[in-house]
Amino acid sequence: MGAHSRKCDWCNSGTPIVRDMEPANLEYQYWCEECARALIIRGDPIETYRELDGEPIYGRLLEEHCTLKRFYSFATA
């Protein structure tokens, strides 16, 4: 199934903007913007990720909401 036909693995309704490339649980790999924002605010951001729409939406969320500076990786094909 392609990313465009997927739904967010957490809320099962939003369109995914980011994929966790090293998920702790394989059932939760695709995240919509709202759920991804909640992860960041909770202090559990995705560290190795791939933006799905070509826009750096998740990268902007990290910049806006992440106060703890870690090393994040944008996964390339």
C-alpha positions, 0 to 999 in steps of 0.5 A, a space after each residue: 500500500 502506498 503512503 498516499 493511501 495510508 492513514 496515520 497508524 496512531 489516530 487511523 484518520 489523518 494523512 501521514 506526513 512522516 514515516 519513522 524509519 526505526 520504529 520501536 513498534 512496527 505497527 506505528 510507522 506512519 504519523 499525521 501532522 497532529 500526532 507527530 506534533 504530539 510526539 514531539 511535545 511529549 518529548 518522544 520525537 521520531 529520530 530517523 524519519 522520511 518526509 512523505 510529501 516532499 515538504 519539510 513539515 516534520 522538520 518544521 515541527 521539530 524546529 518549532 516544538 523541540 527544545 531538547 537538541 538531539 541528532 535527527 536524521 532525514 532518511 534517504 532512499 
